Amino acid sequence: MVQGYLESKFNPTMSEGGMLLSEQISLEQEVKSYFRDRGTDFEDHSRAFDKLDFTILQDGEPVFHFEVKEKCQHYAMSNWPNFAPEEHLFIFDELTIRKCLAQSPNSGVIVRVQHTGDYYFFSVIDLALMPRMRVQRHIHRKVHNVKGKWLVDLRNGRHARSLDECLEHSRNYYRSLDHILFEQKGIYGDYVGEQIEKGGIARQPEHWDEDVRKTR
C-alpha cells in the first residue's frame, strides 16, 4: 500500500522493532528500507555533497528534506570543550546546519544513537534557536584546514524509540509550521541549557496607540 508522507501514521507496535533493525544496518539504509516498504515517494541524495540526504515527495513535489546522522561510539570528552554530559552530547558538522537552512523551513536532521537505539529529530528551527557551542576542528592532511563543528545536547531534539516515531515528529513539525512561524508570539522551544529571562516593561494598551501615532 502506498503511503504518502503526510498520510502516514505512527504505529506504536513498530517501536520495539526499530532497535534490532538499527543494529544491523546503517541509518541511511534503514530510512531507504522504511520508505520502500511503505511505497513512500522519496529522493536519495545521500551521495551528494550539496544536498540533504533525503527529500520526501508528496504528489511528485518535495515537501520535506532531512539529513541522517549517527552517533556510532562514545566521545572522548578530553578532546572537546565541556558542553553537555557525554550521554547527551552530539557533534554536528556546521555544514549540515547550513544545508538545512538552505531548505528552511521544511528541513531537519534525524540522529540515531547506535549503542542505545534512540532516535532524535531536530527541526531546522530547533537547530537555529537551541543552545549550542561552535568549535573549529583542525585537520592536518596535505595542507592544514579546519572544519566547523557544533556541540549540541540531544535532549533538545524530539526523542523517539523507532524511526517510525521519529518521522512522526517530523510530520507534526511540518503540520505546525504556520503556527510556529506566524502565530506564536512567545519564545519558541524549551531547551536544556537555556534560561529564559524577562526583559523590558510590560506592554499596556496605550503603548500600541503611541506606536500607531509615530508610524502612521
MIDOSE-1310 file (N, C-alpha, C; in nm, 2 decimals, decimal comma, always signed):
residues 216
mvqg	+0,08/-0,12/+0,00/+0,00/+0,00/+0,00/+0,09/+0,12/+0,00; +0,06/+0,22/-0,09/+0,14/+0,34/-0,10/+0,09/+0,43/+0,01; +0,19/+0,49/+0,09/+0,16/+0,58/+0,19/+0,23/+0,71/+0,17; +0,16/+0,82/+0,15/+0,23/+0,95/+0,14/+0,28/+0,99/+0,27
yles	+0,38/+1,08/+0,27/+0,44/+1,13/+0,39/+0,34/+1,19/+0,49; +0,25/+1,27/+0,44/+0,16/+1,34/+0,53/+0,05/+1,25/+0,58; +0,02/+1,14/+0,50/-0,09/+1,05/+0,54/-0,04/+0,94/+0,64; +0,09/+0,92/+0,64/+0,14/+0,81/+0,73/+0,11/+0,84/+0,87
kfnp	+0,08/+0,73/+0,95/+0,05/+0,74/+1,09/+0,16/+0,66/+1,17; +0,19/+0,72/+1,29/+0,28/+0,65/+1,38/+0,22/+0,52/+1,43; +0,29/+0,41/+1,42/+0,24/+0,28/+1,47/+0,32/+0,24/+1,59; +0,26/+0,26/+1,71/+0,34/+0,23/+1,83/+0,39/+0,08/+1,84
tmse	+0,33/-0,01/+1,77/+0,37/-0,15/+1,78/+0,50/-0,17/+1,70; +0,55/-0,07/+1,62/+0,67/-0,08/+1,55/+0,79/-0,03/+1,63; +0,77/+0,03/+1,74/+0,87/+0,09/+1,82/+0,98/+0,00/+1,86; +0,94/-0,12/+1,90/+1,04/-0,22/+1,95/+1,12/-0,28/+1,84
ggml	+1,06/-0,28/+1,72/+1,14/-0,34/+1,61/+1,25/-0,26/+1,55; +1,25/-0,13/+1,58/+1,35/-0,04/+1,53/+1,49/-0,07/+1,58; +1,50/-0,11/+1,70/+1,63/-0,13/+1,76/+1,71/-0,24/+1,69; +1,64/-0,35/+1,67/+1,70/-0,47/+1,61/+1,75/-0,43/+1,47
lseq	+1,66/-0,36/+1,39/+1,70/-0,32/+1,26/+1,81/-0,22/+1,26; +1,81/-0,13/+1,36/+1,92/-0,03/+1,36/+2,05/-0,09/+1,40; +2,05/-0,20/+1,47/+2,18/-0,27/+1,50/+2,24/-0,34/+1,38; +2,16/-0,37/+1,28/+2,20/-0,45/+1,17/+2,25/-0,36/+1,05
isle	+2,19/-0,25/+1,02/+2,21/-0,17/+0,90/+2,23/-0,03/+0,94; +2,29/+0,05/+0,85/+2,31/+0,19/+0,87/+2,18/+0,27/+0,88; +2,18/+0,38/+0,93/+2,06/+0,46/+0,94/+2,01/+0,50/+0,79; +2,11/+0,53/+0,70/+2,07/+0,56/+0,57/+1,99/+0,44/+0,51
qevk	+2,04/+0,32/+0,53/+1,97/+0,20/+0,47/+1,84/+0,17/+0,54; +1,84/+0,20/+0,67/+1,71/+0,19/+0,74/+1,60/+0,28/+0,69; +1,64/+0,41/+0,66/+1,55/+0,50/+0,60/+1,50/+0,46/+0,46; +1,59/+0,41/+0,38/+1,55/+0,37/+0,24/+1,46/+0,25/+0,25
syfr	+1,49/+0,15/+0,34/+1,40/+0,04/+0,35/+1,27/+0,07/+0,40; +1,26/+0,17/+0,50/+1,14/+0,21/+0,56/+1,05/+0,27/+0,45; +1,10/+0,36/+0,37/+1,02/+0,43/+0,27/+0,98/+0,33/+0,16; +1,07/+0,24/+0,12/+1,03/+0,15/+0,01/+0,93/+0,05/+0,06
drgt	+0,93/+0,00/+0,18/+0,83/-0,09/+0,23/+0,69/-0,03/+0,23; +0,69/+0,11/+0,25/+0,56/+0,18/+0,26/+0,52/+0,24/+0,13; +0,61/+0,23/+0,03/+0,58/+0,30/-0,10/+0,58/+0,45/-0,09; +0,65/+0,50/+0,00/+0,67/+0,65/+0,02/+0,76/+0,70/-0,09
dfed	+0,72/+0,80/-0,16/+0,80/+0,86/-0,27/+0,91/+0,95/-0,21; +1,03/+0,92/-0,25/+1,14/+1,00/-0,20/+1,26/+1,00/-0,29; +1,35/+1,10/-0,27/+1,47/+1,11/-0,35/+1,59/+1,09/-0,25; +1,68/+1,01/-0,30/+1,80/+0,98/-0,22/+1,92/+1,06/-0,27
hsra	+1,96/+1,16/-0,18/+2,08/+1,24/-0,22/+2,20/+1,21/-0,12; +2,20/+1,09/-0,07/+2,30/+1,06/+0,03/+2,44/+1,06/-0,02; +2,46/+1,06/-0,15/+2,60/+1,06/-0,21/+2,63/+1,20/-0,26; +2,54/+1,30/-0,24/+2,56/+1,44/-0,29/+2,62/+1,52/-0,17
fdkl	+2,71/+1,62/-0,21/+2,77/+1,70/-0,11/+2,69/+1,83/-0,08; +2,60/+1,87/-0,18/+2,54/+2,00/-0,17/+2,39/+1,98/-0,14; +2,34/+1,87/-0,10/+2,20/+1,85/-0,07/+2,19/+1,77/+0,06; +2,08/+1,78/+0,13/+2,05/+1,69/+0,24/+2,02/+1,55/+0,19
dfti	+2,04/+1,45/+0,28/+2,04/+1,31/+0,24/+1,91/+1,27/+0,17; +1,79/+1,31/+0,22/+1,67/+1,26/+0,17/+1,57/+1,38/+0,14; +1,49/+1,36/+0,04/+1,38/+1,45/+0,01/+1,25/+1,37/+0,00; +1,15/+1,40/+0,08/+1,03/+1,33/+0,07/+0,94/+1,40/-0,02
lqdg	+0,87/+1,32/-0,11/+0,78/+1,38/-0,21/+0,64/+1,35/-0,18; +0,55/+1,45/-0,21/+0,41/+1,43/-0,20/+0,35/+1,47/-0,33; +0,28/+1,38/-0,40/+0,22/+1,41/-0,53/+0,33/+1,46/-0,63; +0,45/+1,40/-0,61/+0,56/+1,43/-0,70/+0,64/+1,56/-0,67
epvf	+0,59/+1,63/-0,56/+0,66/+1,76/-0,53/+0,73/+1,74/-0,39; +0,85/+1,80/-0,38/+0,92/+1,79/-0,25/+0,85/+1,86/-0,14; +0,83/+1,80/-0,03/+0,76/+1,86/+0,09/+0,86/+1,86/+0,21; +0,96/+1,77/+0,22/+1,04/+1,78/+0,34/+1,18/+1,72/+0,30
hfev	+1,28/+1,78/+0,36/+1,42/+1,74/+0,34/+1,49/+1,71/+0,47; +1,57/+1,61/+0,48/+1,63/+1,58/+0,60/+1,77/+1,51/+0,58; +1,85/+1,53/+0,68/+1,98/+1,46/+0,69/+1,97/+1,36/+0,79; +2,06/+1,25/+0,78/+2,06/+1,15/+0,88/+2,20/+1,14/+0,93
kekc	+2,21/+1,13/+1,07/+2,34/+1,13/+1,13/+2,34/+1,02/+1,24; +2,45/+0,96/+1,27/+2,46/+0,85/+1,37/+2,57/+0,88/+1,47; +2,54/+0,85/+1,60/+2,64/+0,85/+1,70/+2,69/+0,71/+1,71; +2,80/+0,68/+1,66/+2,85/+0,54/+1,65/+2,93/+0,49/+1,77
qhya	+2,98/+0,58/+1,85/+3,06/+0,54/+1,96/+3,06/+0,66/+2,06; +3,11/+0,63/+2,18/+3,12/+0,73/+2,28/+3,23/+0,83/+2,24; +3,21/+0,96/+2,28/+3,31/+1,06/+2,25/+3,42/+1,06/+2,36; +3,54/+1,09/+2,32/+3,65/+1,11/+2,41/+3,64/+1,25/+2,46
msnw	+3,58/+1,27/+2,58/+3,55/+1,41/+2,63/+3,67/+1,49/+2,66; +3,78/+1,44/+2,67/+3,91/+1,52/+2,69/+3,94/+1,59/+2,57; +3,88/+1,56/+2,45/+3,92/+1,62/+2,33/+3,82/+1,74/+2,29; +3,72/+1,75/+2,37/+3,61/+1,85/+2,34/+3,58/+1,94/+2,46
pnfa	+3,54/+2,07/+2,43/+3,50/+2,15/+2,54/+3,38/+2,10/+2,62; +3,37/+2,14/+2,74/+3,26/+2,09/+2,83/+3,13/+2,16/+2,79; +3,04/+2,09/+2,73/+2,91/+2,15/+2,69/+2,79/+2,07/+2,74; +2,80/+1,94/+2,74/+2,69/+1,85/+2,78/+2,75/+1,72/+2,83
peeh	+2,68/+1,65/+2,92/+2,73/+1,51/+2,95/+2,74/+1,43/+2,83; +2,84/+1,34/+2,83/+2,87/+1,26/+2,71/+2,75/+1,18/+2,66; +2,66/+1,13/+2,75/+2,55/+1,05/+2,71/+2,45/+1,14/+2,63; +2,45/+1,27/+2,65/+2,36/+1,36/+2,58/+2,42/+1,44/+2,47
lfif	+2,55/+1,43/+2,45/+2,63/+1,51/+2,36/+2,62/+1,45/+2,22; +2,60/+1,54/+2,12/+2,61/+1,51/+1,98/+2,69/+1,62/+1,91; +2,77/+1,58/+1,81/+2,85/+1,68/+1,74/+2,82/+1,68/+1,59; +2,77/+1,79/+1,55/+2,73/+1,81/+1,41/+2,84/+1,88/+1,33
delt	+2,85/+1,85/+1,20/+2,93/+1,94/+1,11/+2,84/+2,06/+1,09; +2,90/+2,18/+1,10/+2,83/+2,30/+1,08/+2,77/+2,30/+0,93; +2,84/+2,24/+0,84/+2,79/+2,23/+0,70/+2,65/+2,17/+0,70; +2,62/+2,07/+0,78/+2,49/+2,01/+0,79/+2,39/+2,11/+0,82
irkc	+2,42/+2,20/+0,92/+2,32/+2,30/+0,96/+2,29/+2,40/+0,85; +2,40/+2,44/+0,78/+2,38/+2,53/+0,67/+2,30/+2,47/+0,56; +2,32/+2,34/+0,53/+2,24/+2,28/+0,43/+2,09/+2,27/+0,47; +2,07/+2,25/+0,60/+1,93/+2,26/+0,65/+1,87/+2,40/+0,63
laqs	+1,95/+2,50/+0,66/+1,90/+2,64/+0,64/+1,86/+2,67/+0,49; +1,94/+2,60/+0,40/+1,91/+2,62/+0,26/+1,77/+2,57/+0,22; +1,72/+2,47/+0,29/+1,59/+2,42/+0,27/+1,48/+2,46/+0,37; +1,52/+2,56/+0,45/+1,43/+2,60/+0,56/+1,30/+2,65/+0,50
pnsg	+1,18/+2,63/+0,57/+1,17/+2,57/+0,70/+1,14/+2,42/+0,69; +1,13/+2,36/+0,57/+1,09/+2,22/+0,56/+1,21/+2,13/+0,56; +1,28/+2,13/+0,67/+1,40/+2,05/+0,68/+1,44/+2,02/+0,82; +1,53/+1,93/+0,84/+1,57/+1,89/+0,97/+1,67/+1,78/+0,97
vivr	+1,71/+1,72/+1,08/+1,80/+1,62/+1,09/+1,75/+1,51/+1,18; +1,77/+1,38/+1,14/+1,74/+1,27/+1,23/+1,88/+1,21/+1,28; +1,89/+1,19/+1,41/+2,01/+1,13/+1,47/+1,97/+1,00/+1,53; +2,05/+0,90/+1,51/+2,04/+0,77/+1,58/+2,16/+0,74/+1,66
vqht	+2,14/+0,70/+1,78/+2,25/+0,66/+1,87/+2,26/+0,51/+1,87; +2,37/+0,46/+1,81/+2,38/+0,32/+1,79/+2,37/+0,23/+1,91; +2,44/+0,27/+2,02/+2,45/+0,19/+2,13/+2,33/+0,19/+2,22; +2,23/+0,28/+2,20/+2,11/+0,28/+2,28/+1,99/+0,25/+2,20
gdyy	+2,00/+0,27/+2,06/+1,88/+0,25/+1,98/+1,78/+0,37/+1,98; +1,83/+0,48/+2,04/+1,74/+0,60/+2,05/+1,76/+0,68/+1,92; +1,65/+0,75/+1,89/+1,64/+0,85/+1,77/+1,60/+0,98/+1,82; +1,65/+1,09/+1,75/+1,62/+1,22/+1,78/+1,59/+1,30/+1,65
ffsv	+1,48/+1,38/+1,65/+1,45/+1,47/+1,54/+1,48/+1,61/+1,58; +1,56/+1,68/+1,50/+1,58/+1,82/+1,51/+1,53/+1,90/+1,39; +1,43/+1,98/+1,41/+1,38/+2,07/+1,30/+1,49/+2,18/+1,28; +1,48/+2,24/+1,16/+1,58/+2,35/+1,13/+1,55/+2,46/+1,23
idla	+1,43/+2,48/+1,28/+1,40/+2,58/+1,37/+1,47/+2,55/+1,51; +1,46/+2,43/+1,55/+1,54/+2,39/+1,67/+1,69/+2,41/+1,65; +1,74/+2,38/+1,54/+1,88/+2,40/+1,51/+1,92/+2,55/+1,52; +1,83/+2,63/+1,47/+1,86/+2,77/+1,47/+1,85/+2,84/+1,61
lmpr	+1,76/+2,78/+1,69/+1,73/+2,85/+1,82/+1,79/+2,79/+1,94; +1,82/+2,66/+1,94/+1,86/+2,59/+2,06/+2,01/+2,63/+2,10; +2,04/+2,61/+2,22/+2,18/+2,64/+2,26/+2,28/+2,54/+2,19; +2,39/+2,59/+2,16/+2,50/+2,51/+2,10/+2,63/+2,57/+2,13
mrvq	+2,74/+2,50/+2,11/+2,88/+2,55/+2,11/+2,94/+2,52/+1,98; +3,00/+2,63/+1,92/+3,06/+2,61/+1,79/+3,22/+2,61/+1,81; +3,28/+2,51/+1,75/+3,42/+2,49/+1,76/+3,48/+2,47/+1,62; +3,61/+2,50/+1,61/+3,69/+2,46/+1,49/+3,77/+2,34/+1,52
rhih	+3,75/+2,24/+1,44/+3,84/+2,11/+1,45/+3,95/+2,12/+1,34; +4,07/+2,12/+1,38/+4,18/+2,13/+1,29/+4,21/+2,00/+1,22; +4,23/+2,01/+1,09/+4,26/+1,89/+1,01/+4,40/+1,91/+0,94; +4,48/+1,81/+0,96/+4,61/+1,81/+0,90/+4,63/+1,70/+0,80
rkvh	+4,61/+1,73/+0,67/+4,64/+1,64/+0,56/+4,75/+1,69/+0,48; +4,73/+1,71/+0,35/+4,84/+1,77/+0,27/+4,86/+1,92/+0,31; +4,75/+1,98/+0,34/+4,75/+2,12/+0,39/+4,67/+2,13/+0,51; +4,70/+2,23/+0,59/+4,62/+2,25/+0,72/+4,49/+2,31/+0,68
nvkg	+4,38/+2,26/+0,75/+4,25/+2,31/+0,73/+4,17/+2,30/+0,86; +4,05/+2,35/+0,86/+3,97/+2,35/+0,98/+3,83/+2,30/+0,93; +3,75/+2,24/+1,02/+3,62/+2,20/+1,00/+3,53/+2,25/+1,11; +3,42/+2,32/+1,08/+3,33/+2,38/+1,18/+3,25/+2,27/+1,24
kwlv	+3,24/+2,26/+1,37/+3,16/+2,16/+1,45/+3,07/+2,23/+1,54; +2,95/+2,17/+1,56/+2,85/+2,22/+1,66/+2,84/+2,11/+1,77; +2,85/+2,15/+1,90/+2,82/+2,06/+2,01/+2,68/+2,09/+2,05; +2,60/+1,99/+2,05/+2,46/+2,01/+2,09/+2,42/+1,91/+2,20
dlrn	+2,31/+1,93/+2,26/+2,25/+1,84/+2,36/+2,13/+1,77/+2,30; +2,14/+1,63/+2,29/+2,04/+1,55/+2,23/+1,90/+1,57/+2,29; +1,90/+1,61/+2,42/+1,77/+1,63/+2,48/+1,69/+1,75/+2,42; +1,76/+1,83/+2,34/+1,69/+1,94/+2,28/+1,62/+1,89/+2,14
grha	+1,64/+1,77/+2,10/+1,57/+1,71/+1,99/+1,44/+1,64/+2,04; +1,36/+1,60/+1,95/+1,24/+1,52/+1,98/+1,28/+1,37/+1,99; +1,27/+1,31/+2,11/+1,32/+1,18/+2,13/+1,22/+1,07/+2,07; +1,27/+0,96/+2,02/+1,19/+0,85/+1,97/+1,26/+0,72/+1,99
rsld	+1,18/+0,62/+2,00/+1,24/+0,48/+2,01/+1,24/+0,40/+1,88; +1,20/+0,46/+1,78/+1,20/+0,40/+1,65/+1,20/+0,50/+1,54; +1,24/+0,46/+1,42/+1,24/+0,55/+1,30/+1,10/+0,60/+1,27; +1,01/+0,51/+1,28/+0,87/+0,54/+1,26/+0,82/+0,66/+1,35
ecle	+0,85/+0,65/+1,48/+0,81/+0,75/+1,57/+0,89/+0,88/+1,54; +1,01/+0,87/+1,50/+1,09/+0,99/+1,47/+1,03/+1,06/+1,35; +0,99/+0,99/+1,25/+0,93/+1,06/+1,13/+0,80/+1,12/+1,17; +0,73/+1,06/+1,26/+0,61/+1,12/+1,31/+0,63/+1,26/+1,37
hsrn	+0,75/+1,27/+1,44/+0,79/+1,40/+1,50/+0,80/+1,50/+1,38; +0,87/+1,45/+1,27/+0,89/+1,55/+1,16/+0,76/+1,59/+1,10; +0,66/+1,50/+1,09/+0,53/+1,53/+1,03/+0,46/+1,63/+1,12; +0,46/+1,61/+1,25/+0,40/+1,70/+1,35/+0,46/+1,84/+1,33
yyrs	+0,59/+1,85/+1,32/+0,66/+1,98/+1,30/+0,61/+2,04/+1,17; +0,60/+1,96/+1,06/+0,56/+2,01/+0,93/+0,42/+2,07/+0,94; +0,33/+2,00/+1,01/+0,19/+2,04/+1,02/+0,18/+2,17/+1,10; +0,27/+2,19/+1,19/+0,26/+2,30/+1,28/+0,34/+2,43/+1,23
ldhi	+0,39/+2,42/+1,11/+0,48/+2,53/+1,07/+0,41/+2,67/+1,07; +0,29/+2,68/+1,02/+0,22/+2,81/+1,02/+0,21/+2,86/+1,16; +0,18/+2,78/+1,25/+0,17/+2,83/+1,39/+0,30/+2,87/+1,44; +0,41/+2,79/+1,42/+0,54/+2,82/+1,47/+0,59/+2,95/+1,41
lfeq	+0,58/+2,96/+1,28/+0,64/+3,08/+1,21/+0,56/+3,21/+1,22; +0,43/+3,20/+1,22/+0,35/+3,32/+1,21/+0,25/+3,35/+1,32; +0,23/+3,25/+1,41/+0,12/+3,28/+1,51/+0,18/+3,29/+1,65; +0,28/+3,20/+1,68/+0,33/+3,20/+1,82/+0,41/+3,33/+1,84
kgiy	+0,38/+3,40/+1,94/+0,45/+3,53/+1,97/+0,55/+3,51/+2,08; +0,53/+3,41/+2,17/+0,63/+3,39/+2,28/+0,75/+3,32/+2,23; +0,85/+3,30/+2,32/+0,97/+3,22/+2,29/+0,93/+3,08/+2,24; +0,99/+3,04/+2,13/+0,97/+2,90/+2,09/+1,07/+2,81/+2,14
gdyv	+1,03/+2,69/+2,20/+1,12/+2,59/+2,24/+1,15/+2,60/+2,39; +1,16/+2,49/+2,45/+1,20/+2,48/+2,59/+1,33/+2,39/+2,60; +1,44/+2,46/+2,59/+1,57/+2,39/+2,56/+1,65/+2,37/+2,69; +1,71/+2,25/+2,69/+1,81/+2,23/+2,80/+1,93/+2,32/+2,78
geqi	+1,98/+2,38/+2,89/+2,10/+2,47/+2,88/+2,07/+2,61/+2,85; +1,94/+2,65/+2,86/+1,90/+2,78/+2,84/+1,80/+2,83/+2,94; +1,81/+2,95/+3,00/+1,72/+3,00/+3,09/+1,66/+3,13/+3,03; +1,53/+3,13/+3,01/+1,46/+3,25/+2,95/+1,44/+3,35/+3,06
ekgg	+1,49/+3,47/+3,04/+1,47/+3,58/+3,14/+1,36/+3,67/+3,09; +1,31/+3,75/+3,18/+1,22/+3,86/+3,15/+1,29/+3,98/+3,11; +1,24/+4,06/+3,02/+1,30/+4,19/+2,97/+1,20/+4,29/+2,93; +1,24/+4,42/+2,95/+1,15/+4,53/+2,91/+1,04/+4,55/+3,01
iarq	+0,96/+4,65/+2,99/+0,84/+4,68/+3,07/+0,72/+4,61/+3,01; +0,62/+4,58/+3,09/+0,50/+4,52/+3,05/+0,43/+4,61/+2,95; +0,39/+4,56/+2,83/+0,32/+4,64/+2,74/+0,17/+4,67/+2,78; +0,13/+4,79/+2,77/+0,00/+4,84/+2,80/-0,07/+4,89/+2,68
pehw	-0,21/+4,89/+2,68/-0,28/+4,94/+2,56/-0,23/+5,07/+2,50; -0,20/+5,16/+2,59/-0,15/+5,30/+2,54/-0,02/+5,29/+2,46; +0,06/+5,19/+2,49/+0,18/+5,17/+2,41/+0,15/+5,15/+2,26; +0,05/+5,07/+2,23/+0,02/+5,04/+2,09/-0,04/+5,17/+2,03
dedv	-0,12/+5,24/+2,10/-0,17/+5,37/+2,05/-0,06/+5,46/+2,01; +0,04/+5,47/+2,10/+0,16/+5,56/+2,07/+0,24/+5,51/+1,95; +0,26/+5,38/+1,94/+0,33/+5,32/+1,82/+0,26/+5,36/+1,69; +0,12/+5,35/+1,69/+0,05/+5,39/+1,57/+0,06/+5,53/+1,54
rktr	+0,06/+5,62/+1,64/+0,08/+5,76/+1,61/+0,21/+5,79/+1,55; +0,31/+5,72/+1,59/+0,45/+5,75/+1,55/+0,48/+5,69/+1,41; +0,41/+5,59/+1,37/+0,45/+5,52/+1,25/+0,35/+5,54/+1,14; +0,24/+5,60/+1,16/+0,13/+5,62/+1,05/+0,09/+5,76/+1,03
